[in-house]
Amino acid sequence: MTEIRPPAPAPEATDPLVRAVRRIAQAVDVRSREIARLTGLTLPQLLVLQSIRGLGEVSTSAISRDASMSPPTVVAVLDRLEAHGMIVRYRSTTDRRIVHARLTDEGREALRTAPGLLRDDALSRWAALPADRRAALADAMGLLSELMTSPVEAARGD
């Protein structure tokens, strides 16, 4: 049986979407470099630190799911954070295969002083939007991220 697919939109119909995504990617890249210059930490390092702060003493797989990163990427980030004294890792007492991570005082301080991914002016403009508009934009961004993520990446948690 042949699968029936809807016709693909004409390329020019998706041009505004592609341009908007490109501007967002470029803004994230610029802000990531600013944060790295100010803190010495990369965006993935900050995201992992934030996950650990939010989840508590946590396993690598839980960090991977929370930060939307592959487990090998999380392990590499944890290696760097541990080398800088921002986290400590230890094996579970009930299952030695599971490794947990927790923040150190240095990690908590790095998060306390790190600027956010969104600039203060973006946050204030966001807050000025009506609640229903913020909710609609958040839903639209979630849908867009799902559309841009391949089913294989979504299943892996990349």
C-alpha positions in Angstrom: 0.0 0.0 0.0 1.3 3.4 -0.9 1.5 6.1 1.7 -0.4 9.2 0.8 1.5 12.4 1.7 0.2 15.9 1.5 2.0 18.0 -1.1 5.1 19.8 0.1 4.8 23.6 0.4 6.4 25.6 -2.3 9.9 26.7 -1.2 9.0 30.3 -1.1 6.2 29.5 1.3 8.8 28.4 3.9 11.3 31.2 3.3 10.0 33.5 6.1 10.1 30.5 8.6 13.7 29.5 7.5 14.8 33.1 7.9 13.3 33.5 11.3 14.9 30.2 12.5 18.2 31.4 11.1 17.9 34.7 13.0 17.2 32.8 16.2 20.1 30.5 15.7 22.4 33.4 15.0 21.2 35.3 18.1 21.7 32.2 20.3 25.2 31.8 18.8 26.1 35.4 19.5 24.7 35.3 23.0 26.5 31.9 23.7 29.8 33.5 22.7 29.1 36.5 25.0 28.3 34.2 27.9 31.5 32.1 27.3 33.6 35.3 27.2 32.0 36.5 30.5 31.9 33.2 32.4 34.4 30.9 30.7 31.5 28.4 30.4 29.9 27.1 27.2 26.1 27.1 26.8 26.0 23.2 27.1 28.0 23.5 30.4 25.6 26.1 31.7 22.6 23.9 30.7 24.0 20.9 32.4 24.7 22.9 35.6 21.2 24.2 35.5 19.8 20.7 35.1 21.8 19.5 38.1 20.6 22.5 40.1 17.0 21.8 39.2 17.1 18.1 39.6 19.4 17.8 42.6 21.9 14.9 42.8 21.1 13.3 39.6 22.1 10.6 37.1 23.7 11.3 33.7 20.7 9.9 31.9 18.4 12.3 33.8 20.6 15.2 32.9 20.6 14.1 29.3 16.8 14.1 29.1 16.4 17.4 31.0 19.0 19.2 28.9 18.0 17.6 25.6 21.6 16.4 25.0 22.8 12.9 24.1 24.3 10.9 26.9 27.9 11.0 25.4 27.7 14.8 25.1 26.6 15.1 28.8 29.4 12.8 29.9 31.9 15.0 28.0 30.4 18.2 29.5 30.5 16.6 33.0 34.2 15.7 32.5 35.0 19.4 31.8 32.8 20.6 34.7 34.4 18.2 37.1 37.9 19.2 36.0 36.9 22.8 36.8 35.6 21.8 40.2 32.0 22.7 39.5 30.5 19.3 40.0 31.4 16.0 41.7 30.4 12.6 40.4 30.0 9.5 42.4 28.6 6.0 41.9 25.2 5.0 43.2 25.3 2.9 46.4 22.5 0.7 45.2 23.6 0.3 41.5 27.3 0.8 40.8 26.6 1.3 37.1 24.7 4.5 37.8 26.8 7.7 38.2 25.3 10.7 40.0 26.4 14.3 39.8 26.0 17.2 42.2 27.0 20.8 42.2 29.9 22.1 44.3 30.1 25.5 45.8 32.0 26.6 42.7 29.2 25.3 40.4 26.5 27.1 42.5 28.5 30.3 42.3 29.0 30.0 38.5 25.2 29.7 38.1 24.5 32.5 40.5 26.7 34.9 38.5 26.1 33.7 35.0 23.9 35.8 32.7 20.8 34.3 31.2 20.6 33.1 27.6 18.0 35.8 27.0 19.2 39.4 27.5 17.3 41.5 30.1 15.7 43.6 27.4 14.3 40.4 25.7 13.0 39.2 29.1 11.3 42.5 29.8 9.7 42.6 26.3 8.5 39.0 26.8 7.0 39.9 30.2 5.2 42.9 28.6 3.3 40.6 26.2 -0.1 39.4 27.2 -0.2 36.0 28.9 -2.1 34.4 26.1 0.4 35.7 23.5 3.3 34.3 25.6 1.6 30.9 25.8 0.9 30.9 22.1 4.5 31.7 21.3 5.8 29.1 23.7 3.5 26.5 22.1 4.6 27.5 18.6 8.3 27.3 19.5 7.7 23.8 21.0 5.9 22.7 17.9 8.7 24.2 15.7 11.3 22.3 17.7 9.4 19.1 17.2 9.1 19.7 13.5 12.8 20.4 13.2 13.8 17.3 15.2 14.0 14.1 13.3 12.1 11.1 14.8 15.4 9.4 15.5 16.8 12.4 17.4 13.6 12.8 19.4 13.7 9.1 20.4 17.4 9.4 21.5 16.7 12.7 23.3 19.3 14.7 21.3 
